[in-house]
Amino acid sequence: MSLKIDQDHSRFRAIVRGKIRQNLRRYISKGELMGKQGKEVVSIPIPQIDIPRFRFADKQQGGVGQGDGDPGDPLSGGDPQPGDGQGQAGGDAGEHALEAEVTLDELAEILGEELALPEIENKGKSAIVDKKDRYVGIRNVGPNSLRHFKRTFKTALRRQIAMGNYDPKNPMVIPTRDDLRFKAWKTEEEPVANAVILYMMDVSGSMGDEQKEIVRIESFWIDTWLRKQYQGIETRFIIHDAVAREVDRDTFFRTRESGGTMISSAYKVAAKIIEDDYPPSEWNIYPFHFSDGDNWSVDDTLLCVELLKTKILPAANVFCYGQVESPYGSGQFIKDLREHFSKEERLITSEIRDRDAIVGSIRDFLGKGK
Amino acid sequence: MSSFVMKTQLPAYLRDWQEIIEGHAREHGLDFFPTVFEVLPYDRINEIAAYGGFPSRYPHWRFGMEYEQLAKSHEYGLSKIYELVINNNPAIAYLLEGNSMVDQKLVMAHVLGHVDFFKNNFAFAVTNQGRDPRDGSPIRKWVDTMANHGAVVRRWSNRVGIERVEELIDVCLSLENLIDPQKPFVPPPERKGPLASLDEVLDEAAEPHLLRVDRDYMESFINPDEFVEEQRRKLVEEKERQKRFPESPRRDVLDFLLEHAPLERWEHDVLEVIRSEAYYFLPQMQTKIMNEGWASYWHSRLMTTRICDASEIVDYADRNAGVMATAPGRLNPYKLGVELYRHIEERWDKGQFGKEWEECQSWEQRRSWDRRTGLGRAKIFEVRKLYTDVTFIDEFLTEDFVVDQKLYSFGFNHRNDRWEVESRTFTDVKQRLLTQLTNAGNPIIRVVDANHGNRGELLLTHDHMGVDLRLDWAREVLRALVRLWRRPVEIHTIVEEKPTSLRFDGKEHAQRAIK
């Protein structure tokens, strides 16, 4: 059935087309999207055009809420709605909607849909499988430790009613041996983690907080998307200035070092990790490197190119280099990479000027479906 | 049952339930318009909700946007609309196809609460379009009115082009909230002829008014120099005021533009449509908490005491809990409203009001205070008739209530760059709540001068009450105003504690401090 709204809707889409990306960008680059990652709840960007009105500046206005917490405690969960949405024109009394939460999985799906990301092709490696036992059914025999209490009593009750010796006034249910039910399991084969993301980040003095925040947001979305694509996924983190080391996730995003930058150091560590832990025949490997593009010397850059050519690229599905613009970096490295790998499809470079550019850069990285 | 109800496509089993529920509601004293229920599939409900309840409204992309949001959140399983009710006589309400029986009953009970509120709350009287001569019931044929608006806009679109009309609607929507909530209650001033107004205007040469002095030596005591000076100043001010236009600041900016902006016929019509609809939706914004609270009060009362059987009560409770859920940083009007009605009912049932109660300091005594006055039910019916959200909160939000309901105020802490709980003090919470409800959450803007600087420019002021305007948007609104006024427009406000003027002359924006 065609609806009257279709006209207005297609008109809206027509207006938005071209604008749609900016709107999405603005939402996606909101810092607080990260806040809920632990609980796996994130708000979803939907394209929207705001009609400007005389309104109050939100951050001055504040609002009233209900619940626990002492003065000074942060409000958890999403963007608060100061002003209670009261001023919205056309607010119908009695139109009410229930909100539900979205899982990361669904979020990834929505992201993929909004950005039109292609599904990633598995490199066709021999998947390793793991055997796992799972309770899937019920059977009549089994060890007592697996007895299914509820089902047992249900069967007993059914039998007693059928036999006519169940008295609702004195509801006593006594299972006999035949009533006993046990959980049954099945052994399933599960593919184990077969993809790994290697995050590398330049933490030298020239990378500021804003630059790191951008990397954090971008890596969150990359994570979300790749996790959707592969059954299991591992992540490893490498930070570097003049020397590189492997760290855990937390340290990765928090560390701030100073000093010079030798990108080759990170590539060496990455190459070693791949060599030691992730044989390319069995793993899909995704190295991502974020930097402001300032490298120590031309020699080091040449070394990087060498490492990429001989060690990393042959093993990886794709190598992604994101260059975050910073006031200090020269931004030379991306040019060098482009020069040396102009024909290499599996090396993807992307410049991330600011938060608004994150979406575009995600599309650059993942849009090829490798 | 009146005949129109029979004409709808409501399945028989729902129609039976409608009659049963309406019977229960009437027994409890609810007084509602005849209500037409219709069952619709979700895409139709989303469509109608996108149009603000009126499927025949004027065409505009923003409804398409609303639809996309509703449709997407439905598809992604984020939310779904359960019910939709329109303030119209007869009231029209939509039920979602495929909802469980418990849900449908809940929605019907809830809707009857809303319709009772529409009919009886004084703020909604402004949506009356006259009275039926037969039985004196209010005429509210807004479904027809909106359809007429739609026809007007469509016809002009055909005549002058859809692009131009749509662009103008965008402009008008930017100004949609510049209306005067008090205006419908004040009779329009009598129009004076030009001559009368000339009579009223003071002579240029008028002398300041001094007190009569019988004895000369008293002159300096009865009319001391300061007093004379003051009177002279007042006179000058008065003369200035009379030269100004409008004479006193106007809140209804849309009306002012309709009357005085150099609009073409089609522009006038479009603006008129926007203004009329803005006034229609105003009472719903002014009574969000009361209206939702009232409907929730009645759905829970009817469902738990009359409608649900034992097999349904858990499902009902689950649904109700979803509606009443609170989240940090969000005030749930359903929850706040229903709790406040219950609080009032309890207080008036136990006689916890009046001088004696207010003056009682003993916690022990207050806690066990029960005069068995039993006035609760009567009181909440009175409240639903005579209050709007602002007065409702102002009069009935008590310290006990704030503590019981764990209300707090929150704000943005720039030092920590995050939203934080600010205070749980009664006065802070109440103050914040009232501030954000005042003028339905909109800044108060007035037209001050239509000939600003003697150059035919429009001057507005913003009554700054502690919160700045959102500046990027304010500039866009000025642009919209210039589009209609066709001369530069300026607004005086306060930015970061400094009096500031924002001005748009059609080409560029200027912002400067004023003394």
Chai-1 contact restraints between the chains, C-beta under 6 A:
chainA,res_idxA,chainB,res_idxB,connection_type,confidence,min_distance_angstrom,max_distance_angstrom,comment,restraint_id
A,L3,B,E47,contact,1.0,0.0,6.0,A-B,restraint_1
A,I5,B,E47,contact,1.0,0.0,6.0,A-B,restraint_2
A,I5,B,A50,contact,1.0,0.0,6.0,A-B,restraint_3
A,I5,B,Y67,contact,1.0,0.0,6.0,A-B,restraint_4
A,D8,B,P59,contact,1.0,0.0,6.0,A-B,restraint_5
A,D8,B,W61,contact,1.0,0.0,6.0,A-B,restraint_6
A,D8,B,F63,contact,1.0,0.0,6.0,A-B,restraint_7
A,D8,B,G64,contact,1.0,0.0,6.0,A-B,restraint_8
A,H9,B,G64,contact,1.0,0.0,6.0,A-B,restraint_9
A,H9,B,Y67,contact,1.0,0.0,6.0,A-B,restraint_10
A,R11,B,W61,contact,1.0,0.0,6.0,A-B,restraint_11
A,R11,B,G64,contact,1.0,0.0,6.0,A-B,restraint_12
A,F12,B,W61,contact,1.0,0.0,6.0,A-B,restraint_13
A,F12,B,G64,contact,1.0,0.0,6.0,A-B,restraint_14
A,F12,B,M65,contact,1.0,0.0,6.0,A-B,restraint_15
A,I15,B,W61,contact,1.0,0.0,6.0,A-B,restraint_16
A,I46,B,Q69,contact,1.0,0.0,6.0,A-B,restraint_17
A,I46,B,K72,contact,1.0,0.0,6.0,A-B,restraint_18
A,I51,B,L173,contact,1.0,0.0,6.0,A-B,restraint_19
A,I51,B,S174,contact,1.0,0.0,6.0,A-B,restraint_20
A,P52,B,S174,contact,1.0,0.0,6.0,A-B,restraint_21
A,P52,B,W473,contact,1.0,0.0,6.0,A-B,restraint_22
A,P52,B,E476,contact,1.0,0.0,6.0,A-B,restraint_23
A,P52,B,V477,contact,1.0,0.0,6.0,A-B,restraint_24
A,R53,B,S174,contact,1.0,0.0,6.0,A-B,restraint_25
A,R53,B,N177,contact,1.0,0.0,6.0,A-B,restraint_26
A,F54,B,P443,contact,1.0,0.0,6.0,A-B,restraint_27
A,F54,B,I445,contact,1.0,0.0,6.0,A-B,restraint_28
A,F54,B,L469,contact,1.0,0.0,6.0,A-B,restraint_29
A,F54,B,V477,contact,1.0,0.0,6.0,A-B,restraint_30
A,R55,B,R470,contact,1.0,0.0,6.0,A-B,restraint_31
A,R55,B,W473,contact,1.0,0.0,6.0,A-B,restraint_32
A,F56,B,V467,contact,1.0,0.0,6.0,A-B,restraint_33
A,A57,B,D468,contact,1.0,0.0,6.0,A-B,restraint_34
A,A57,B,R470,contact,1.0,0.0,6.0,A-B,restraint_35
A,K59,B,F412,contact,1.0,0.0,6.0,A-B,restraint_36
A,Q60,B,V467,contact,1.0,0.0,6.0,A-B,restraint_37
A,Q60,B,D468,contact,1.0,0.0,6.0,A-B,restraint_38
A,Q61,B,V467,contact,1.0,0.0,6.0,A-B,restraint_39
A,G62,B,F410,contact,1.0,0.0,6.0,A-B,restraint_40
A,G62,B,G411,contact,1.0,0.0,6.0,A-B,restraint_41
A,G63,B,F410,contact,1.0,0.0,6.0,A-B,restraint_42
A,V64,B,L331,contact,1.0,0.0,6.0,A-B,restraint_43
A,V64,B,S409,contact,1.0,0.0,6.0,A-B,restraint_44
A,V64,B,V429,contact,1.0,0.0,6.0,A-B,restraint_45
A,V64,B,R432,contact,1.0,0.0,6.0,A-B,restraint_46
A,V64,B,L433,contact,1.0,0.0,6.0,A-B,restraint_47
A,G65,B,P328,contact,1.0,0.0,6.0,A-B,restraint_48
A,G65,B,G329,contact,1.0,0.0,6.0,A-B,restraint_49
A,G65,B,Y408,contact,1.0,0.0,6.0,A-B,restraint_50
A,G65,B,F410,contact,1.0,0.0,6.0,A-B,restraint_51
A,Q66,B,T326,contact,1.0,0.0,6.0,A-B,restraint_52
A,Q66,B,K406,contact,1.0,0.0,6.0,A-B,restraint_53
A,Q66,B,L407,contact,1.0,0.0,6.0,A-B,restraint_54
A,G67,B,T326,contact,1.0,0.0,6.0,A-B,restraint_55
A,G67,B,P328,contact,1.0,0.0,6.0,A-B,restraint_56
A,G67,B,K406,contact,1.0,0.0,6.0,A-B,restraint_57
A,G69,B,V421,contact,1.0,0.0,6.0,A-B,restraint_58
A,P71,B,V421,contact,1.0,0.0,6.0,A-B,restraint_59
A,P71,B,E422,contact,1.0,0.0,6.0,A-B,restraint_60
A,P71,B,S423,contact,1.0,0.0,6.0,A-B,restraint_61
A,G72,B,E420,contact,1.0,0.0,6.0,A-B,restraint_62
A,D73,B,V421,contact,1.0,0.0,6.0,A-B,restraint_63
A,P74,B,R418,contact,1.0,0.0,6.0,A-B,restraint_64
A,P74,B,E420,contact,1.0,0.0,6.0,A-B,restraint_65
A,L75,B,P328,contact,1.0,0.0,6.0,A-B,restraint_66
A,L75,B,G329,contact,1.0,0.0,6.0,A-B,restraint_67
A,L75,B,F410,contact,1.0,0.0,6.0,A-B,restraint_68
A,L75,B,W419,contact,1.0,0.0,6.0,A-B,restraint_69
A,S76,B,P328,contact,1.0,0.0,6.0,A-B,restraint_70
A,G77,B,P328,contact,1.0,0.0,6.0,A-B,restraint_71
A,P80,B,G329,contact,1.0,0.0,6.0,A-B,restraint_72
A,P80,B,W419,contact,1.0,0.0,6.0,A-B,restraint_73
A,Q81,B,R330,contact,1.0,0.0,6.0,A-B,restraint_74
A,G83,B,Q436,contact,1.0,0.0,6.0,A-B,restraint_75
A,G83,B,G441,contact,1.0,0.0,6.0,A-B,restraint_76
A,D84,B,L331,contact,1.0,0.0,6.0,A-B,restraint_77
A,D84,B,Q436,contact,1.0,0.0,6.0,A-B,restraint_78
A,Q86,B,A440,contact,1.0,0.0,6.0,A-B,restraint_79
A,Q86,B,G441,contact,1.0,0.0,6.0,A-B,restraint_80
A,G87,B,A440,contact,1.0,0.0,6.0,A-B,restraint_81
A,G87,B,G441,contact,1.0,0.0,6.0,A-B,restraint_82
A,G87,B,N442,contact,1.0,0.0,6.0,A-B,restraint_83
A,A89,B,E176,contact,1.0,0.0,6.0,A-B,restraint_84
A,A89,B,F281,contact,1.0,0.0,6.0,A-B,restraint_85
A,G90,B,G52,contact,1.0,0.0,6.0,A-B,restraint_86
A,G90,B,F281,contact,1.0,0.0,6.0,A-B,restraint_87
A,G91,B,M285,contact,1.0,0.0,6.0,A-B,restraint_88
A,D92,B,G52,contact,1.0,0.0,6.0,A-B,restraint_89
A,D92,B,G53,contact,1.0,0.0,6.0,A-B,restraint_90
A,A93,B,H114,contact,1.0,0.0,6.0,A-B,restraint_91
A,A93,B,Q284,contact,1.0,0.0,6.0,A-B,restraint_92
A,A93,B,N291,contact,1.0,0.0,6.0,A-B,restraint_93
A,G94,B,V85,contact,1.0,0.0,6.0,A-B,restraint_94
A,G94,B,H114,contact,1.0,0.0,6.0,A-B,restraint_95
A,E95,B,A49,contact,1.0,0.0,6.0,A-B,restraint_96
A,E95,B,L84,contact,1.0,0.0,6.0,A-B,restraint_97
A,H96,B,Y82,contact,1.0,0.0,6.0,A-B,restraint_98
A,A97,B,S79,contact,1.0,0.0,6.0,A-B,restraint_99
A,A97,B,I81,contact,1.0,0.0,6.0,A-B,restraint_100
A,L98,B,S79,contact,1.0,0.0,6.0,A-B,restraint_101
A,L98,B,G322,contact,1.0,0.0,6.0,A-B,restraint_102
A,E99,B,S79,contact,1.0,0.0,6.0,A-B,restraint_103
A,A100,B,G77,contact,1.0,0.0,6.0,A-B,restraint_104
A,A100,B,L78,contact,1.0,0.0,6.0,A-B,restraint_105
